[in-house]
């Protein structure tokens, strides 16, 4: 199976640029993994106002919000944030 194309929102690109080298590498690896297995790595689906299903992948330091465009085989990265687990 060929990987999905990654499409990053500008805010996600800015977040990535502000990170240190090690965090950039870690996030890059997560995004590449997400491009190969977008359905398997979806931890929590969320419905948007339009009815579109978004996914959250939260592990390690980062939380990634994305949706999968099956028609063109793209994973659209909407937001990346530091993941803080709240008990």
PyMOL commands that set and color helices and strands:
alter all, ss='L'
color gray80, all
select helices_A, chain A and resi 10-18+21-36
alter helices_A, ss='H'
color red, helices_A
select strands_A, chain A and resi 5-8+44-47+53-59+62-69+74-82
alter strands_A, ss='S'
color yellow, strands_A
deselect
rebuild
show_as cartoon
